[in-house]
Amino acid sequence: MTGTYTAPPRRILIVGGGTAGWLTACLLAAKLGAGRQAGPRITLIESAEIGTIGVGEGTFPTIRDTLRAIGIDEAAFLRESSATFKQGIKFADWLHTPSEYGHSHYLHPFESPYHLDNIDLVPYWLMQEEDRRDSFAAAVTFQKRVADAQRAPKRLFEDGYSSRLSYAYHFDAIRFARVLAARGRELGVTHLTGNVGEVKLDDTGAITSLVSPEHGELTADLYVDCTGFASLLIGKALKASFISVRPYLFTDRAVACQVPYPDPDAPINSFTVSTAHEAGWTWDIGLDSRRGIGYVYSSDHTSDDRAEDILRGYIGPAADGVTPRRIRFDAGYRDKQWIKNCVAIGLSGSFFEPLESTGIVLIEIAAGYLAEFLAGDGPVDAPAPLFNRLMAARFEKITNFLKLHYCLSRRSESFWRDNADPATIPDELRYMLDMWRYRPPVRLDFTLDVESFAHFNYQYILYGMDFKTDLSASRSRYGETARAETTFAKLRNFGELATKDLPSHREMIDHVYANGFAPRPADRFLSVNAR
C-alpha cells in the first residue's frame, strides 16, 4: 500500500529583529499557522548589539488590520509601545517661503473625501471661488476639524481598532519591536540572540547556510533579510543591484533627537507635523511623554552643521543640551527583492525617506505578499518573479507620490527650485499632472494592486499645494451645485458635533494607558453619522 506523501514543514529563517523582522515573523506565523503541526518552522535571529533606526515611528491605517490579524490587543499595544493616534500629516510652509509670503499649511488626513448624498464633492469644491471656500481637507471631510481641535479619532469606549474616523499610530519603535517579539514567541517563533558572520552559497547562488558565532551553522528553506541598511543577505551576499531614486528625491541625510513636553499634561497632536525648511523638512511626532523630531535634508544643498542649526532653531530651548543623532541614507531599492531562496523585507530592500511613513507599510505589504505566495511545497522561489514585479511597481508609484510633495512647491531656495525642475519629475508623474490640470485624479488613474496611495491621497496633496485644475470647460457635467453646497454645510456641522463628542487626544491616551478602553454605554450612539 502506497502512503500519501507529506511535505516536511517549511523552515524559514529571519535574520534581523526590529520592526521589520518581528512584524514579518508575526504575520507569517499568524497567517501560515506556525504553531500547527504542518505549519512552517520560523526562526528569528537578531543581534543584541544592533539597535533600531528609530525614524519610522509613523504608520498607515493598514497597521490596525495588521495588528488585529496577529492578535495584539489595541489598548495593550498603545500602552506598551508608548503609542498615540495619528489622523494624518500637517504640512507647514511647503507652498511658499514664509519670509516672503507668510506661513501656510494644509492637512493630508486619512479619511477619504466624503460622498454624502451620492455627490462627489471634489469638482464642486474646485468650482467654488478660491477666496470664499474652505481648504480642501476642511471642505471634503470633517477630520481636519477634529485634528485641529486636538481631539482623538475615537471615543473612550470604541475599542478593538474600531472607529468612524480612519487613523493610524505614532509609537516608540524600540518598544513596539518588543511588543511584536513577545507576540511572535507566543505564535511559535523561535528566537535566537546572536550574529551572522558568514553567508554560504551553492554553485547556483542560493544560500546553503548562515554561520553564527553563537549558534553555529543555521540552515533553512527560505531566508528573510531584515538586516536593515546593512543588507547582509540580499545586498552583500547575493549582490542585488541598488536602484537609486536620487535623481527625483534629493534628501539623503537626517539629524534627529527626542525632547520632552514642557509639562506632563501638554496637548498631543494626533498628526505628524512636517515643516519645510531651506533644504528639506522636519518631522515632529508626538508620543505620550516626548516628541520625536528630525530634519531630513539634501547634502547637495546644505551642510551637516547648518542642518543641525535648523533642527535646533525649530525646537527652541528644549534642544539645549541635547546631542542629535545623524543618519545617512540612500533613497532607492534593490532591483530584486527575492533572489533564489532569499527575500528582503524592510530597509534591506528599500528606503525612500520618512515622508508619508512608507517604511512600515512596505514591511506590511512585503510580509503579506510572502504569506500569500509561499506554498507548502514545490520550489521555494517560484513566486519570486511575481513578488519582484509587484514590489518594483510599488516602489515606482511611491517615488511618484513623494515627488509630488516637492515639485509643486513655490519656495525660492535652490533645493526647492531644483525639485520643481521638470527634468527631475518622473515621466509618469508629469503625464498625470498634465491630465489633472483639467480634471481631478480619479480611481482609474491608478492600479490598486501596486499602489500604496489612492487617488484621494493625491487630491489632498495637489489641492493642499494650490494646484490648479480648470473645470471651466466641464461645468455642464456638474448640475448639483445646490445639493453640493448643502453637503458642504453638513460636513461643517458634523465637524462641530465631532469636536464636542470626542475626547481630547491627551485625555484618550491617559485613560487607555491607565484603564484600557471604557465600557460601552448601553444608551450611547454616535452623534455624527456621515457615512
C-alpha positions as CSV (number, residue, x, y, z in Angstrom):
1,M,0.0,0.0,0.0
2,T,1.5,3.3,-1.1
3,G,1.4,6.0,1.6
4,T,0.5,9.6,0.9
5,Y,3.5,11.9,0.6
6,T,3.5,14.7,3.2
7,A,6.0,17.6,2.6
8,P,8.0,18.5,5.6
9,P,7.2,21.9,7.1
10,R,9.0,24.8,5.5
11,R,11.9,26.2,7.5
12,I,12.0,30.0,7.5
13,L,15.0,31.9,9.0
14,I,14.5,35.6,9.5
15,V,17.8,37.5,10.0
16,G,17.4,40.7,12.0
17,G,14.8,41.8,14.5
18,G,13.4,45.3,15.0
19,T,10.1,46.2,13.4
20,A,10.9,44.6,10.1
21,G,12.0,41.2,11.5
22,W,9.4,40.8,14.2
23,L,6.4,42.2,12.1
24,T,7.4,39.7,9.4
25,A,7.7,36.9,11.8
26,C,4.3,37.6,13.4
27,L,2.5,37.9,10.1
28,L,4.0,34.7,8.7
29,A,3.3,32.8,11.9
30,A,-0.3,34.0,12.2
31,K,-1.2,33.5,8.5
32,L,0.7,30.3,7.9
33,G,-0.1,28.6,11.2
34,A,3.4,28.3,12.7
35,G,2.1,26.7,15.8
36,R,0.4,23.9,14.0
37,Q,1.9,20.5,13.2
38,A,2.2,21.1,9.5
39,G,2.9,24.8,9.8
40,P,6.3,26.3,8.9
41,R,9.1,26.4,11.4
42,I,10.0,30.1,11.8
43,T,13.2,31.1,13.5
44,L,14.4,34.7,14.0
45,I,18.0,35.6,14.9
46,E,18.9,39.1,16.0
47,S,22.0,40.7,17.4
48,A,21.9,42.2,20.8
49,E,24.3,44.9,19.6
50,I,22.4,46.4,16.7
51,G,19.7,49.0,17.6
52,T,16.6,50.2,15.8
53,I,17.0,53.1,13.3
54,G,14.1,54.9,15.0
55,V,12.9,57.2,12.2
56,G,9.9,55.1,11.2
57,E,7.6,55.9,14.1
58,G,4.6,56.8,11.9
59,T,2.2,54.3,10.2
60,F,-0.6,53.9,7.8
61,P,-4.2,53.0,8.8
62,T,-3.4,49.5,7.4
63,I,-1.4,48.8,10.7
64,R,-4.7,48.4,12.5
65,D,-5.7,45.4,10.4
66,T,-2.1,44.0,10.7
67,L,-2.1,44.2,14.5
68,R,-5.6,42.7,14.6
69,A,-4.5,39.9,12.3
70,I,-1.6,38.9,14.6
71,G,-3.7,39.1,17.7
72,I,-2.4,42.1,19.6
73,D,-4.9,43.9,21.8
74,E,-5.1,47.6,20.9
75,A,-5.1,49.0,24.4
76,A,-2.1,46.9,25.3
77,F,-0.3,47.9,22.2
78,L,-0.9,51.6,22.9
79,R,0.3,51.4,26.4
80,E,3.3,49.1,25.9
81,S,4.5,51.0,22.7
82,S,4.0,54.5,24.1
83,A,1.7,54.9,21.1
84,T,-0.6,57.7,20.2
85,F,-3.1,58.2,17.5
86,K,-2.3,59.6,14.0
87,Q,-5.0,61.1,11.8
88,G,-2.8,62.3,9.0
89,I,0.1,64.7,8.3
90,K,0.1,68.5,8.6
91,F,2.4,70.1,6.1
92,A,3.6,73.6,7.1
93,D,5.4,76.1,4.8
94,W,5.7,73.7,1.9
95,L,4.0,76.0,-0.6
96,H,5.8,79.3,-0.1
97,T,9.0,80.6,1.6
98,P,7.5,82.1,4.8
99,S,9.8,85.1,4.8
100,E,8.3,86.1,1.5
101,Y,4.6,85.1,1.7
102,G,4.0,84.3,5.4
103,H,3.2,80.9,6.8
104,S,0.9,78.3,5.1
105,H,-0.2,74.8,5.9
106,Y,-2.6,72.0,4.8
107,L,-3.6,68.6,6.2
108,H,-3.3,65.3,4.5
109,P,-5.9,63.3,6.5
110,F,-6.5,59.6,6.4
111,E,-10.2,60.0,5.7
112,S,-11.2,59.9,2.1
113,P,-13.4,62.7,0.8
114,Y,-17.0,62.0,1.8
115,H,-19.6,61.2,-0.8
116,L,-22.7,62.3,1.1
117,D,-26.0,62.3,-0.8
118,N,-24.2,60.5,-3.7
119,I,-22.3,63.6,-4.6
120,D,-18.6,63.7,-5.4
121,L,-17.7,67.0,-3.7
122,V,-14.3,67.4,-5.3
123,P,-15.4,69.1,-8.6
124,Y,-17.8,71.3,-6.8
125,W,-15.0,72.4,-4.4
126,L,-12.8,73.2,-7.5
127,M,-15.6,75.3,-9.0
128,Q,-16.0,77.4,-5.8
129,E,-14.5,80.9,-5.7
130,E,-11.0,80.4,-4.2
131,D,-11.2,83.3,-1.7
132,R,-14.5,82.1,-0.3
133,R,-14.0,78.3,0.0
134,D,-12.7,76.3,2.9
135,S,-9.4,74.5,2.5
136,F,-9.7,71.2,0.6
137,A,-9.3,68.9,3.6
138,A,-11.7,71.0,5.7
139,A,-14.3,71.1,2.9
140,V,-14.5,67.4,2.0
141,T,-14.1,65.7,5.4
142,F,-14.5,66.7,9.0
143,Q,-11.3,65.0,10.1
144,K,-9.4,68.2,9.8
145,R,-11.6,70.0,12.3
146,V,-11.2,67.0,14.7
147,A,-7.4,67.0,14.3
148,D,-7.1,70.8,14.6
149,A,-9.0,70.7,17.8
150,Q,-6.6,68.1,19.2
151,R,-9.3,65.6,19.6
152,A,-8.8,61.8,19.4
153,P,-10.2,60.0,16.4
154,K,-12.4,57.7,18.5
155,R,-14.3,57.7,21.8
156,L,-13.2,56.1,25.1
157,F,-15.4,53.1,24.6
158,E,-14.6,52.3,21.0
159,D,-12.1,49.5,21.4
160,G,-10.8,46.8,19.1
161,Y,-9.3,49.1,16.4
162,S,-12.8,50.4,15.7
163,S,-13.7,54.0,14.9
164,R,-15.8,56.0,12.4
165,L,-12.7,58.1,11.6
166,S,-9.7,56.5,10.0
167,Y,-6.5,56.5,12.0
168,A,-3.0,55.0,12.4
169,Y,-0.4,55.5,15.2
170,H,2.8,57.1,16.3
171,F,4.9,54.9,18.6
172,D,8.3,54.2,20.1
173,A,9.9,51.9,17.5
174,I,12.1,50.1,20.1
175,R,9.2,49.4,22.5
176,F,7.0,48.4,19.5
177,A,9.6,45.8,18.5
178,R,9.4,44.3,22.0
179,V,5.7,44.0,21.8
180,L,6.0,42.2,18.4
181,A,8.7,39.9,19.8
182,A,6.6,38.8,22.7
183,R,3.7,38.1,20.4
184,G,5.9,36.3,17.9
185,R,7.2,33.9,20.5
186,E,3.6,33.3,21.6
187,L,2.8,32.4,17.9
188,G,5.6,29.8,17.9
189,V,8.6,31.8,16.5
190,T,11.9,30.5,17.8
191,H,14.0,33.4,19.0
192,L,17.8,33.4,18.8
193,T,20.1,36.1,20.0
194,G,23.3,36.2,18.0
195,N,25.2,37.4,14.9
196,V,25.6,36.1,11.4
197,G,29.3,36.0,10.5
198,E,29.2,34.2,7.1
199,V,26.7,33.5,4.4
200,K,27.4,30.3,2.4
201,L,26.2,30.0,-1.2
202,D,26.0,27.0,-3.5
203,D,27.0,26.9,-7.2
204,T,23.7,28.4,-8.3
205,G,24.0,31.4,-6.0
206,A,21.4,30.2,-3.5
207,I,22.1,30.3,0.3
208,T,23.0,27.0,1.8
209,S,23.6,28.2,5.3
210,L,24.4,31.0,7.6
211,V,27.2,30.8,10.2
212,S,26.6,32.3,13.6
213,P,29.5,32.5,16.1
214,E,26.9,31.9,18.9
215,H,24.8,29.2,17.3
216,G,26.9,27.5,14.6
217,E,25.6,26.7,11.1
218,L,22.0,27.6,10.5
219,T,20.0,26.2,7.6
220,A,16.5,26.9,6.2
221,D,14.4,26.6,3.1
222,L,13.9,30.4,2.9
223,Y,16.0,33.2,4.3
224,V,14.4,36.6,5.0
225,D,16.8,39.5,5.1
226,C,15.7,42.0,7.7
227,T,19.2,43.3,8.5
228,G,18.4,47.0,7.7
229,F,20.7,49.2,5.8
230,A,23.5,46.6,6.2
231,S,21.6,44.3,3.7
232,L,23.8,41.3,4.7
233,L,22.0,38.7,2.6
234,I,20.3,40.3,-0.5
235,G,22.9,43.1,-0.9
236,K,26.3,41.8,0.3
237,A,25.9,38.1,-0.3
238,L,23.6,37.9,-3.3
239,K,24.8,41.2,-4.9
240,A,21.3,42.6,-5.7
241,S,21.8,45.9,-7.5
242,F,20.6,49.1,-5.9
243,I,18.4,51.4,-7.9
244,S,18.8,55.0,-6.7
245,V,15.9,57.4,-6.8
246,R,18.2,60.3,-6.0
247,P,17.5,61.9,-9.4
248,Y,13.9,62.5,-8.2
249,L,14.2,62.6,-4.4
250,F,17.2,64.6,-3.2
251,T,17.2,64.1,0.5
252,D,19.9,61.7,1.8
253,R,20.6,62.7,5.4
254,A,18.7,63.3,8.7
255,V,19.5,64.7,12.1
256,A,17.2,63.7,14.9
257,C,16.5,63.9,18.6
258,Q,13.9,63.4,21.3
259,V,12.6,66.2,23.6
260,P,10.2,66.1,26.5
261,Y,7.0,68.0,26.7
262,P,7.1,71.2,28.9
263,D,4.6,69.6,31.3
264,P,3.0,66.1,31.6
265,D,-0.4,67.4,30.6
266,A,0.7,69.1,27.4
267,P,-1.6,68.5,24.4
268,I,-0.6,65.8,21.9
269,N,-1.0,66.4,18.2
270,S,-2.8,63.5,16.5
271,F,-0.9,64.1,13.3
272,T,2.7,64.3,12.2
273,V,3.8,67.9,11.7
274,S,6.0,68.2,8.6
275,T,7.5,71.7,8.2
276,A,9.5,72.7,5.2
277,H,12.9,74.5,5.6
278,E,15.5,75.7,3.2
279,A,17.0,72.3,2.2
280,G,14.5,69.8,3.4
281,W,11.8,69.4,6.1
282,T,11.4,68.5,9.8
283,W,9.2,65.7,11.2
284,D,7.6,66.3,14.6
285,I,5.9,63.3,16.2
286,G,4.1,63.4,19.5
287,L,4.2,60.4,21.8
288,D,2.8,60.3,25.3
289,S,5.8,61.8,27.1
290,R,8.1,63.1,24.4
291,R,8.3,64.5,20.8
292,G,10.5,62.8,18.2
293,I,11.8,65.5,15.9
294,G,14.2,65.3,12.9
295,Y,15.4,67.3,10.0
296,V,15.6,65.4,6.6
297,Y,17.8,67.2,4.1
298,S,19.9,67.1,1.0
299,S,23.7,67.1,1.5
300,D,23.9,68.7,-2.0
301,H,22.0,71.8,-0.8
302,T,23.2,72.3,2.8
303,S,25.9,71.3,5.3
304,D,25.5,68.9,8.3
305,D,26.3,71.8,10.7
306,R,23.7,74.0,9.1
307,A,21.1,71.2,9.2
308,E,21.7,70.8,13.0
309,D,21.2,74.6,13.4
310,I,17.9,74.3,11.5
311,L,16.8,71.5,13.8
312,R,17.8,73.4,17.0
313,G,16.1,76.5,15.7
314,Y,12.9,74.6,15.1
315,I,12.9,73.0,18.5
316,G,13.9,76.1,20.5
317,P,15.3,76.0,24.1
318,A,14.2,72.4,24.6
319,A,17.1,71.4,22.4
320,D,19.7,72.8,24.7
321,G,22.0,70.1,26.0
322,V,20.6,67.5,23.5
323,T,23.0,65.7,21.2
324,P,21.2,64.9,17.9
325,R,21.8,61.7,16.1
326,R,23.0,62.0,12.5
327,I,21.7,59.5,9.9
328,R,22.8,58.9,6.3
329,F,20.7,57.0,3.8
330,D,20.5,56.2,0.1
331,A,17.0,56.6,-1.3
332,G,16.1,53.7,-3.5
333,Y,15.6,50.0,-3.7
334,R,17.1,46.7,-4.7
335,D,16.3,45.7,-8.3
336,K,15.2,42.3,-7.0
337,Q,13.7,41.8,-3.6
338,W,13.6,38.0,-3.9
339,I,16.6,36.1,-5.3
340,K,16.8,32.3,-5.1
341,N,15.8,31.4,-1.5
342,C,16.3,34.9,0.0
343,V,13.7,37.6,0.4
344,A,14.5,41.2,1.5
345,I,11.9,42.9,3.7
346,G,12.4,46.4,5.3
347,L,15.4,48.6,4.9
348,S,17.5,45.8,3.5
349,G,15.4,46.0,0.3
350,S,14.2,49.6,0.1
351,F,14.1,53.0,1.8
352,F,12.8,56.3,0.4
353,E,12.7,58.8,3.3
354,P,10.4,59.3,6.3
355,L,7.9,61.5,4.4
356,E,4.5,59.8,4.4
357,S,5.7,56.9,6.6
358,T,6.2,54.4,3.8
359,G,8.8,52.3,5.7
360,I,6.5,50.3,7.9
361,V,3.7,49.9,5.3
362,L,6.2,48.4,2.9
363,I,7.1,45.8,5.6
364,E,3.4,45.0,6.0
365,I,3.0,44.7,2.2
366,A,6.1,42.6,1.6
367,A,5.3,40.2,4.5
368,G,1.7,40.0,3.4
369,Y,2.8,39.1,-0.2
370,L,5.2,36.5,1.2
371,A,2.5,34.9,3.3
372,E,0.1,34.7,0.3
373,F,2.6,33.5,-2.2
374,L,4.6,30.9,-0.2
375,A,3.3,27.4,-0.9
376,G,3.8,24.5,1.4
377,D,5.8,22.5,-1.2
378,G,7.5,23.0,-4.5
379,P,10.3,25.4,-5.5
380,V,10.6,28.0,-2.7
381,D,11.5,30.7,-5.3
382,A,8.6,30.0,-7.6
383,P,6.8,33.3,-6.6
384,A,10.0,35.4,-6.9
385,P,9.2,36.9,-10.4
386,L,5.7,38.0,-9.3
387,F,6.9,39.3,-6.0
388,N,9.7,41.3,-7.6
389,R,7.4,42.7,-10.3
390,L,4.8,43.8,-7.7
391,M,7.3,45.4,-5.4
392,A,9.2,47.2,-8.1
393,A,6.0,48.7,-9.4
394,R,5.0,49.8,-5.9
395,F,8.4,51.5,-5.4
396,E,7.9,53.4,-8.7
397,K,4.5,54.6,-7.6
398,I,5.8,55.7,-4.2
399,T,8.5,57.7,-5.8
400,N,5.9,59.5,-7.8
401,F,3.8,60.3,-4.8
402,L,6.7,61.5,-2.7
403,K,8.0,63.7,-5.6
404,L,4.5,65.2,-5.9
405,H,5.0,66.9,-2.5
406,Y,8.2,68.6,-3.6
407,C,7.6,69.5,-7.2
408,L,4.6,71.7,-6.6
409,S,6.4,74.0,-4.1
410,R,6.9,77.6,-5.0
411,R,9.6,78.1,-2.4
412,S,12.6,80.1,-3.6
413,E,15.6,78.2,-2.2
414,S,17.7,76.2,-4.5
415,F,16.6,72.8,-3.0
416,W,13.0,73.6,-3.9
417,R,13.8,75.2,-7.3
418,D,15.6,72.0,-8.2
419,N,12.7,69.9,-7.1
420,A,10.3,72.0,-9.3
421,D,12.5,71.5,-12.4
422,P,10.5,69.3,-14.8
423,A,13.7,67.3,-15.6
424,T,13.6,65.9,-12.0
425,I,10.0,64.8,-12.2
426,P,9.3,61.1,-13.2
427,D,7.7,60.8,-16.6
428,E,4.6,59.1,-15.3
429,L,4.0,61.9,-12.8
430,R,4.5,64.6,-15.4
431,Y,1.9,62.9,-17.6
432,M,-0.5,62.7,-14.7
433,L,0.0,66.3,-13.7
434,D,-0.8,67.3,-17.3
435,M,-4.1,65.4,-17.1
436,W,-5.0,66.8,-13.7
437,R,-4.9,70.4,-15.0
438,Y,-8.3,69.7,-16.5
439,R,-9.8,67.1,-14.2
440,P,-9.1,65.9,-10.7
441,P,-7.4,62.5,-10.0
442,V,-9.8,59.6,-10.2
443,R,-9.6,56.0,-9.1
444,L,-9.0,54.6,-12.6
445,D,-5.7,56.6,-12.8
446,F,-4.2,54.0,-10.5
447,T,-3.6,50.3,-10.5
448,L,-4.7,49.5,-6.9
449,D,-2.6,46.2,-6.6
450,V,0.6,48.2,-6.8
451,E,-0.4,51.5,-5.2
452,S,0.2,52.5,-1.6
453,F,-1.7,55.7,-2.1
454,A,-5.1,56.2,-3.6
455,H,-6.4,58.9,-5.9
456,F,-7.7,60.9,-2.9
457,N,-4.3,61.0,-1.3
458,Y,-3.1,62.7,-4.5
459,Q,-6.0,65.1,-4.3
460,Y,-5.1,66.1,-0.8
461,I,-1.5,66.9,-1.8
462,L,-2.5,68.6,-5.1
463,Y,-5.1,70.9,-3.7
464,G,-3.3,71.5,-0.4
465,M,-0.4,72.8,-2.5
466,D,-2.8,75.0,-4.5
467,F,-2.6,73.0,-7.8
468,K,-4.9,74.5,-10.4
469,T,-7.5,72.1,-12.0
470,D,-9.6,74.1,-14.5
471,L,-13.1,72.7,-14.9
472,S,-14.5,75.7,-16.8
473,A,-14.9,73.6,-20.0
474,S,-16.7,70.8,-18.0
475,R,-19.2,72.7,-15.9
476,S,-22.1,71.3,-17.8
477,R,-21.4,67.9,-16.2
478,Y,-21.9,69.2,-12.7
479,G,-25.5,70.3,-12.2
480,E,-25.9,69.6,-8.5
481,T,-24.3,72.8,-7.1
482,A,-27.1,73.5,-4.6
483,R,-27.0,69.9,-3.2
484,A,-23.2,70.1,-3.0
485,E,-23.4,73.3,-1.1
486,T,-25.9,71.7,1.3
487,T,-23.5,68.8,1.8
488,F,-20.5,71.0,2.5
489,A,-22.6,72.6,5.2
490,K,-23.5,69.2,6.6
491,L,-19.8,68.3,6.9
492,R,-19.0,71.6,8.7
493,N,-21.8,70.7,11.2
494,F,-20.5,67.2,11.6
495,G,-17.1,68.6,12.4
496,E,-18.5,70.8,15.1
497,L,-20.5,67.9,16.6
498,A,-17.5,65.6,16.5
499,T,-15.2,68.0,18.3
500,K,-17.8,68.2,21.1
501,D,-18.4,64.4,21.2
502,L,-14.8,63.2,21.1
503,P,-12.3,63.4,24.0
504,S,-9.0,65.3,23.7
505,H,-6.2,63.2,22.4
506,R,-4.3,63.6,25.7
507,E,-7.4,62.5,27.7
508,M,-7.8,59.5,25.5
509,I,-4.2,58.4,25.8
510,D,-4.0,58.8,29.5
511,H,-7.2,56.9,30.0
512,V,-6.3,54.0,27.8
513,Y,-2.8,53.7,29.4
514,A,-4.3,53.6,32.9
515,N,-7.6,51.7,32.4
516,G,-7.9,50.4,28.8
517,F,-11.0,51.4,26.9
518,A,-14.1,52.3,28.8
519,P,-17.2,50.1,28.8
520,R,-19.7,50.9,26.1
521,P,-22.7,52.8,27.5
522,A,-25.9,51.0,26.6
523,D,-27.8,54.1,25.6
524,R,-24.9,55.8,23.7
525,F,-24.9,56.2,19.9
526,L,-22.7,58.1,17.5
527,S,-23.8,61.6,17.2
528,V,-22.0,62.1,13.9
529,N,-23.1,59.6,11.2
530,A,-21.6,60.8,7.9
531,R,-21.3,57.5,6.1
